[in-house]
Amino acid sequence: MLLTDRVALITGAGRGIGAAIARRFAAEGAVAICADIKPEWVGEVAEDIRSAGGRSEALAFDVADKAQVDAAVDDIAKRHDRLDVLINNAGITRDNLSLRMSEEEWDSVIRVNLRGTWIPSQAVIRPMRKRRWGRIVNTSSVASLGNPGQVNYSTTKAGVIGLTRTLALELAKSGINVNCVAPGAIMTPMFEAVAEETRAKYIERIPLNRFGDPNDVANAHLFFCSSLADYITGQVLFVDGGISVGM
């Protein structure tokens, strides 16, 4: 097993990619701590993991609320005497063309996707530094390269890459590796809500000619958090079927 006894906090773990990461990590021996703003979602995921023989807990908090995040991280570190892995996966979309985008649409996405990546990252530094070992993996997107109608989302996902690289430089001497996964079109509940006509046009742009599965992304996170990636930090791995190659 690649993550035996590691304690991993996964945000946005209530469904989609986050839930897949939690299940994958638990199957590899980790204690998967599933976090989401929706307690009923993470409760179901954690219960499914335990029913399958894995170890999992469910926590509900707002990733952009510093007090809530700090309290959750402190509680995890005290109860487990460690916190080894942070997966910053929580994110939202509020799509609109730039001319029509409201301040609320802009601010809400910035708050969750960017602030909600920074706040948990800052919170885990001390417990990870204490053990001189840690893995932080952030979630960007192929949209970081630009995508019409997603100026708010694209901005946050480009910002996550800058955050990843800077944290990697700051934390390397503390034994903390920081990397980033940038998914493309992954078949999650969020993407399933996209009109079928739009999805049909999108798949024409994907060299591998299929949409991704949440497990494709979970595998990339697993790699970054395992000993296989001990000498890798500050990197961005696109899991997008090759679409970014032609952009």
Residue pairs with C-beta under 8 A, 6 or more apart in sequence:
1 28
1 29
2 28
2 29
2 222
2 225
2 226
2 227
2 228
3 25
3 28
3 29
3 30
3 85
3 222
3 225
3 226
4 28
4 29
4 30
5 29
5 30
5 31
6 25
6 29
6 30
6 31
6 84
6 85
6 225
7 30
7 31
7 33
7 76
7 80
7 82
7 83
7 84
7 85
8 22
8 25
8 30
8 31
8 32
8 33
8 84
8 85
8 86
8 87
8 225
9 33
9 35
9 72
9 73
9 76
9 83
9 85
9 86
9 87
9 120
9 124
10 18
10 21
10 22
10 25
10 32
10 33
10 34
10 35
10 87
10 89
11 18
11 35
11 36
11 63
11 86
11 87
11 88
11 89
11 90
11 116
11 120
12 18
12 35
12 36
12 63
12 89
12 90
12 91
12 139
13 19
13 21
13 22
13 32
13 34
13 35
13 36
13 42
13 45
13 89
14 34
14 36
14 37
14 38
14 41
14 42
14 44
14 45
15 41
15 45
15 188
15 189
16 186
16 188
16 189
16 190
16 214
17 89
17 139
17 183
17 186
17 188
17 214
17 217
17 218
18 34
18 36
18 87
18 89
18 90
19 34
19 45
19 214
20 213
20 214
20 215
20 217
20 218
21 87
21 89
21 214
21 217
21 218
21 221
21 222
22 32
22 34
22 45
22 46
22 49
22 56
23 32
23 45
23 48
23 49
23 52
23 54
23 218
24 215
24 218
24 219
24 221
24 222
25 32
25 85
25 218
25 221
25 222
25 225
26 32
26 49
26 52
26 54
26 55
26 56
27 52
27 54
28 222
28 226
30 55
30 84
30 85
31 55
31 56
31 57
31 80
32 46
32 49
32 54
32 55
32 56
32 57
33 56
33 57
33 58
33 59
33 76
34 42
34 45
34 46
34 49
34 56
34 57
34 58
34 59
35 42
35 58
35 59
35 60
35 61
35 63
35 72
35 90
36 42
36 60
36 90
37 60
37 61
37 62
37 63
37 90
38 60
39 58
39 60
42 58
42 59
42 60
43 58
45 56
45 58
46 56
46 57
46 58
47 56
47 58
49 55
49 56
50 56
59 72
59 76
61 68
61 69
61 71
61 72
62 68
62 69
62 116
63 69
63 88
63 90
63 112
63 116
63 117
63 119
63 120
64 111
64 112
64 115
64 116
64 119
65 119
66 119
66 123
69 119
69 120
69 123
70 123
72 123
73 83
73 120
73 123
73 124
73 127
76 83
76 127
77 83
77 127
82 127
82 131
83 124
83 127
83 128
83 134
84 128
84 131
84 133
84 134
84 135
85 134
85 135
85 136
85 137
85 225
86 120
86 121
86 124
86 128
86 134
86 135
86 136
86 137
87 137
87 139
87 221
87 225
88 116
88 117
88 120
88 121
88 136
88 137
88 138
88 139
88 160
89 139
90 112
90 113
90 116
90 117
91 112
91 113
91 116
91 139
91 156
92 108
92 109
92 112
92 113
93 109
93 150
93 153
93 190
94 104
94 105
94 106
94 108
94 109
94 152
94 153
95 149
95 150
95 153
96 102
96 105
96 149
97 148
97 149
98 151
101 151
101 152
105 152
106 151
106 152
109 152
109 153
109 156
110 152
110 155
110 156
113 153
113 156
113 157
113 160
114 155
114 156
114 159
114 160
114 163
117 138
117 139
117 160
117 163
118 163
121 136
121 138
121 163
121 167
121 178
124 134
124 136
125 134
125 171
125 174
125 176
127 134
128 134
128 136
128 171
128 174
128 175
128 176
129 171
129 174
129 175
129 176
131 175
132 174
132 175
133 175
133 176
134 171
134 174
134 175
134 176
134 177
135 176
135 177
135 178
135 179
135 224
135 225
136 167
136 171
136 176
136 177
136 178
136 179
137 178
137 179
137 180
137 181
137 221
137 224
137 225
138 160
138 163
138 164
138 178
138 179
138 180
138 181
139 160
139 180
139 181
139 182
139 183
140 157
140 158
140 160
140 161
140 164
140 180
140 181
140 182
140 236
141 153
141 154
141 157
141 182
141 183
141 184
142 182
142 183
142 184
142 185
142 238
142 240
142 243
142 244
142 247
143 150
143 153
143 154
143 157
144 154
144 157
144 158
144 160
144 161
144 182
145 154
145 244
145 247
146 154
146 247
147 153
147 154
157 182
160 180
161 180
161 182
161 236
164 178
164 179
164 180
164 234
164 236
165 234
167 178
168 177
168 178
168 179
168 233
168 234
169 234
171 177
171 178
172 233
177 224
177 229
177 230
177 232
177 233
178 233
178 234
179 224
179 229
179 232
179 233
179 234
179 235
179 236
179 237
180 235
180 236
180 237
181 217
181 220
181 221
181 224
181 236
181 237
181 239
182 236
182 237
182 238
182 239
182 240
182 244
183 212
183 217
183 238
183 239
183 240
184 206
184 212
184 238
184 239
184 240
184 241
184 243
184 244
185 191
185 199
185 202
185 203
185 206
185 211
185 212
185 240
185 241
185 243
186 211
186 212
186 213
186 214
186 216
186 217
186 239
187 211
187 212
187 213
187 214
188 214
191 199
191 211
194 202
199 211
203 209
203 210
203 211
205 243
205 246
206 240
206 241
206 242
206 243
207 241
207 242
207 243
207 245
207 246
208 241
208 242
209 241
210 241
211 241
212 239
212 240
212 241
216 239
217 239
220 237
220 239
223 229
223 237
224 232
224 237
238 244
